Amino acid sequence: MSSNRLVGMDTGAGYNHTKVAKQKKRGKPPPPPGSESDQSIDTNSLSADSQDAGRSPNSSQKITSKKGEWEILEGLKEGQRFDLVPRKFEGFLLKRRKWPLKGWHKRYFVLDRSQLTYAKSIGDLARGKLLGRMDIGMSVVSTKARRRRIDIDADTLIFHLKCKSREVYLQWVEQLKQHRLHKQHQILYNKDPAKLTSPTSPSDDSPTDPLVPGGRGSLGGSLPGSHPGTMVREGKATPVATLTSAAAGAGTLRSWLMDSAGLEQLTRDITTTQHHLHQLTKLLYTIDNHDECSHGEPTTPSTKSRRKFRLRKHKANKSTSGELPIPASPGRAVTVDQVDAGLPSLQVDGNLCELRPLSSSNPTLAMPSSGWPQTSRPHSYSEASSAIVGGGSGGGSGQVPNTPSPTAGSHVSHHAAPNPPTITLSMENTSREDFTILAKEVVSQIGQVLRGIQSEREKLRQALESESNLLASHSTTTIIAALRNSLNQALQQNAELRGRLARIHADSDLSEISVPPSMSELLHKSLHTSLSYESSSCFSASEYFDAADALSDDEGGGSDTSSEASSDNSSFTSEASDAGTDAHPSAAEIEEDGKCFTGRRTRLPAPKPLTEDFSVWNFLYKNIGKDLSKVCMPVTLNEPLNMLQRMCEELEYSELLDKAAGLVDPGERMVQVATFAVSAYASSIHRAAHKPFNPLLGETYECIREDKGFRFVAEQVSHHPPVSACYAKSHNFTFWQDIRIKTKFWGRSLEFQPTGKVHLMLREAPDGGGNEDHYEWNKVTTCVHNLFGGGQRWVDQYGEMLIRNTSNGLTCKLSFVRASSWSSKRHEVFGTVWDGSGQELHTLFGKWTEAVYCGHAPSAHVVWRPGSMPEDYHLYFGFTRFAMELNELDEDQAKYIPPTDTRFRPDQRCLEEGNMSGAEVLKTQVEQLQRERRKQREEAGEEYVPMWFRREANNSEESWVFTGEYWNKRKDPGFINMTFEKLW
Ligand SMILES: CC(C)CCC[C@@H](C)[C@H]1CC[C@H]2[C@@H]3CC=C4C[C@@H](O)CC[C@]4(C)[C@H]3CC[C@]12C
């Protein structure tokens, strides 16, 4: 299979695989535990040999890693059942801090009916002060025995846990296994939706409930093929909800039968009793026979039975002091002692019935004063036992908590006494005949109870069957129809919303944004672009601008910003003034021939080929726990852009920087810069399904956006680890960053943490009083959720971003809020701008997908909104207009760009043209060539030196600095006159 890695991942698959395979053959032992990282499954800590991903005997998938072993707990296999209701389990565990995932907190966890909840302490738990809850039923649980680590990924939530001791670890793993399997069993076999949607506390109907739609840990969403949010517990009358609630309507009868464990236990116990009583009958026979044989001593019972009575007495005394367990549930009534002692006692319906010896020869023993025909009903077990064994005299009587009734006491004293002679006496008083009659009676009575229970069960079973037949007739087809219906409704709503949004955008009053007079003319054109929210060149003036000419006139080098600024200024200004009077083109004008009036394309040459996505996800699933950088990725996972282009996409809303540069107030400048930093994430919302190509080492990408006034160049500067560096320059700003992405695979989600800082140099304020401002900030974490669920994959961004103006000490702290199962909120971001002395200047809030506002609601104003999506964007990998244009290559441009430019990369081009199989073949070739080049370099002992960026290391932090040579060489001698390493 051809290979391709997730972003930031190695492309040297073949090499690594052979290495691992060799190790295996030689039977090399795994590395010592000390070398192990405590990080979860991430690209730096885990690699795996696919052959090793076999199954461990204890229902988990073992993944051998370079530095340790992670095992994934297996789910219920086909045909497998797990009826056993696991018990509640609780205790302290260490939980990794949420942010920034460093350090561990001790937390109290409770696992009950597949719900894992935790609180700070037992006290908090009792008070209901919970910190979190997840349903582990459909989660991915990975364990690492050596580190006593347990990671649970339930889509929206991930718990990273650690146990204090191995013993605790083993217990938790076992319990998690059981609860998970039982939940899966319930999902598969228990068709009671009411039960499925009821977590631990049935009364808890809050929207934070992970099983309730909106709480995204919902089972509905996790079940393969199910539509997230269609399993509705209450309210909303979606067709599926109606179905489920209809089913739940007959819930009482059903749940009665479902809870048959108690009944079954009762049946089993009674059967045992019956068996024992049969034995008793036999024994009595023996006694009878024995007595008959040993004629002459008819009043003395056998030594065997005497011994038994002594034992019984001893235990009964215990019981009076409360040590003998009092049955808590029906079905536990008859103890072996009682039965063995020949003292029949039976519990039915939770009441203990003493089947007292009835004597035909001694009627005073037969009928209690209560007038019950054959049984007396003591009030408690101890009462019953003392009634039976005679708490009335001697040993234990004083300790009996429930004093037997005088009646009971009086006749009991005949049966039992603290010492054998009394027993013998009482035995003598009771005729053998009594025992025989009694035993027979007990047997027949129990038989009767059994028959009664059986017929009761049968009735209930029949009721249930007829009910489920009714439900089954609704079943699959109806549910599918219902789902289809709601899907159609959603699509319709979506279309409407899009229309409305477009109208809102069109009417948007952002044109009122005040731009200082000196800059307004200059920026008119670019602002115009941003106002329209059509974030592409469609509205630009590039038709008046010959890129090639402009570039050949352009001076080179990026180090001297002021000289560059002036030259840029002229081109930018001229563009702006030329185009300043442009009216908005109509949608028809834009879409004509698939090109807008600028000549740029508005969509890709072909829609995304239809591929069986499932195989891809299956494939990924098989690779859980492996170092994904070493796993070959099929091209079907890719979008026809690479990471260098993706970096350029961050400049889609560069107008915000233009605006910032035109402002005088440092706080307001920061507001624009912060919003720009947020806007970088906007495009990822529709892009969860595909990954960008990994650039090859030495691959470059340039993008000249004369309409936006910037030019951008990027290069893949390192392969191990993969690092992409970029540099963009405009009249108003300089932007640069190098990106290295750490990837963590949690099972159901993939987390991407870009390391390194983004830098921005903003032109001095227009009043001329200040200097350039240098800003720097970090990236937040991107997470792709629901990798394997039946539902949609979706992207989340979370973490804190700190933007610092290193020139004047202003800061802005932005929080990207992680979507949680506790709230329906997604994509939220908020932050504050502070001055150097810590005084709050501005407040920002909004969503990285929708808008950023400044101020406090309701008077807050919009700072930014993303552009509307092109029509049919979902057919084109979810690309924005800007993204659609990134890989476009016209003949003219082709003459000026180097052969290393991404736009010449054949596999990516092939995919863009909709030729999936061709892309697959080409990708394999291209990656093979890269491996060969690396091998050659290694053999020659050469170190790779990137062409356009220079590595600089200060205090262990490395950064990649643009040399500026790219533009110089482009001009002179021109790339066409240079030699380059052949990348493809
Ligand atoms: C298994 C596959 C399909 C997962 C797809 C992962 C994709 C969606 C991930 C992988 C790496 C991610 C990128 C990592 C870094 C950045 C830089 C940031 O400033 C903007 C978002 C951006 C550009 C992310 C966008 C989403 C991204 C491209």
The ligand as an SDF file (V2000), in Angstrom:
LIG
                    3D

 28 31  0  0  0  0  0  0  0  0999 V2000
   -7.5500   11.5940   10.1710 C   0  0  0  0  0  0  0  0  0  0  0  0
   -7.6190   12.8790    9.4960 C   0  0  0  0  0  0  0  0  0  0  0  0
   -8.7500   12.9830    8.5210 C   0  0  0  0  0  0  0  0  0  0  0  0
   -7.5110   14.0290   10.3940 C   0  0  0  0  0  0  0  0  0  0  0  0
   -7.5050   15.3660    9.7240 C   0  0  0  0  0  0  0  0  0  0  0  0
   -6.7100   16.3190   10.5370 C   0  0  0  0  0  0  0  0  0  0  0  0
   -6.7370   17.7560   10.0640 C   0  0  0  0  0  0  0  0  0  0  0  0
   -8.1410   18.2760   10.0110 C   0  0  0  0  0  0  0  0  0  0  0  0
   -5.8630   18.5720   10.9980 C   0  0  0  0  0  0  0  0  0  0  0  0
   -4.4560   17.9930   11.0230 C   0  0  0  0  0  0  0  0  0  0  0  0
   -3.5320   19.1410   11.4200 C   0  0  0  0  0  0  0  0  0  0  0  0
   -4.4520   20.2920   11.6710 C   0  0  0  0  0  0  0  0  0  0  0  0
   -3.8480   21.6830   11.5690 C   0  0  0  0  0  0  0  0  0  0  0  0
   -2.7810   21.8650   12.6280 C   0  0  0  0  0  0  0  0  0  0  0  0
   -2.3550   23.2540   12.7770 C   0  0  0  0  0  0  0  0  0  0  0  0
   -3.0570   24.3020   12.3660 C   0  0  0  0  0  0  0  0  0  0  0  0
   -2.5220   25.6650   12.5780 C   0  0  0  0  0  0  0  0  0  0  0  0
   -3.5660   26.6040   13.0970 C   0  0  0  0  0  0  0  0  0  0  0  0
   -3.0720   27.9130   13.1180 O   0  0  0  0  0  0  0  0  0  0  0  0
   -4.7990   26.5640   12.2600 C   0  0  0  0  0  0  0  0  0  0  0  0
   -5.3440   25.1570   12.2020 C   0  0  0  0  0  0  0  0  0  0  0  0
   -4.3470   24.1480   11.6610 C   0  0  0  0  0  0  0  0  0  0  0  0
   -4.0780   24.4600   10.2120 C   0  0  0  0  0  0  0  0  0  0  0  0
   -4.9100   22.7240   11.8450 C   0  0  0  0  0  0  0  0  0  0  0  0
   -6.1450   22.4880   10.9920 C   0  0  0  0  0  0  0  0  0  0  0  0
   -6.6570   21.0480   11.0820 C   0  0  0  0  0  0  0  0  0  0  0  0
   -5.6050   20.0420   10.7210 C   0  0  0  0  0  0  0  0  0  0  0  0
   -5.1980   20.2200    9.2860 C   0  0  0  0  0  0  0  0  0  0  0  0
  1  2  1  0
  2  3  1  0
  2  4  1  0
  4  5  1  0
  5  6  1  0
  6  7  1  0
  7  8  1  0
  7  9  1  0
  9 10  1  0
  9 27  1  0
 10 11  1  0
 11 12  1  0
 12 13  1  0
 12 27  1  0
 13 14  1  0
 13 24  1  0
 14 15  1  0
 15 16  2  0
 16 17  1  0
 16 22  1  0
 17 18  1  0
 18 19  1  0
 18 20  1  0
 20 21  1  0
 21 22  1  0
 22 23  1  0
 22 24  1  0
 24 25  1  0
 25 26  1  0
 26 27  1  0
 27 28  1  0
M  END
$$$$
